[in-house]
Amino acid sequence: MIERGERLVLVDAFGEKRVKRALSPVTEGRDFPIVWACDESEWEQAQRDKRDPDPDPFPWPANAVHR
């Protein structure tokens, strides 16, 4: 179970690992399960500004999540 704010390691289409913060648990996307996430810097800035973080422009496939 993925929880909001949890640090995730996501593997992009090029095989590069990216550290992100979860904004949602795994949810059903149109074609496959997804996770919404944001960059660590966005998460930290949103916490300082007392606002919700802006998500990445596209959701991540749940199978790209590695812990």
C-alpha positions as CSV (number, residue, x, y, z in Angstrom):
1,M,0.0,0.0,0.0
2,I,1.4,3.3,-1.0
3,E,0.7,6.3,1.2
4,R,0.6,10.0,0.4
5,G,4.1,11.5,1.1
6,E,5.9,8.2,0.9
7,R,9.2,8.3,-1.0
8,L,9.2,6.2,-4.1
9,V,11.8,5.1,-6.5
10,L,10.3,5.2,-10.0
11,V,11.9,3.8,-13.2
12,D,11.2,5.9,-16.2
13,A,10.9,4.8,-19.9
14,F,14.7,5.0,-20.3
15,G,15.4,2.8,-17.3
16,E,16.5,5.8,-15.1
17,K,15.6,5.8,-11.5
18,R,13.8,8.9,-10.1
19,V,13.0,9.6,-6.5
20,K,9.5,11.1,-6.1
21,R,6.9,11.6,-3.4
22,A,3.6,9.8,-3.7
23,L,0.5,12.0,-4.0
24,S,-1.9,9.1,-4.2
25,P,-2.2,5.4,-3.6
26,V,-2.3,3.0,-6.6
27,T,-5.5,3.9,-8.5
28,E,-7.0,2.5,-11.6
29,G,-6.0,4.5,-14.7
30,R,-7.7,4.3,-18.0
31,D,-5.6,1.3,-19.2
32,F,-3.6,0.3,-16.2
33,P,-3.0,1.0,-12.5
34,I,-1.2,4.4,-11.8
35,V,0.3,6.5,-9.1
36,W,0.4,10.3,-9.0
37,A,3.7,11.7,-7.7
38,C,5.8,14.8,-7.6
39,D,9.4,15.8,-7.3
40,E,11.0,15.9,-3.8
41,S,11.6,19.7,-4.2
42,E,7.9,20.3,-5.1
43,W,6.8,18.3,-2.1
44,E,9.1,20.3,0.3
45,Q,8.1,23.7,-1.2
46,A,4.4,22.8,-0.9
47,Q,4.9,21.8,2.8
48,R,6.6,25.2,3.4
49,D,3.8,27.1,1.6
50,K,1.1,25.0,3.3
51,R,-0.5,23.9,0.0
52,D,-1.0,20.7,-1.9
53,P,1.9,19.8,-4.1
54,D,1.5,20.1,-7.9
55,P,1.7,16.6,-9.4
56,D,3.9,15.5,-12.3
57,P,2.1,16.3,-15.6
58,F,1.5,12.5,-16.2
59,P,0.8,9.7,-13.7
60,W,3.3,6.9,-13.3
61,P,2.4,3.3,-14.1
62,A,2.2,1.4,-10.8
63,N,4.6,-1.2,-12.2
64,A,7.3,1.5,-12.4
65,V,7.3,1.8,-8.6
66,H,10.2,0.3,-6.7
67,R,10.8,0.7,-3.0
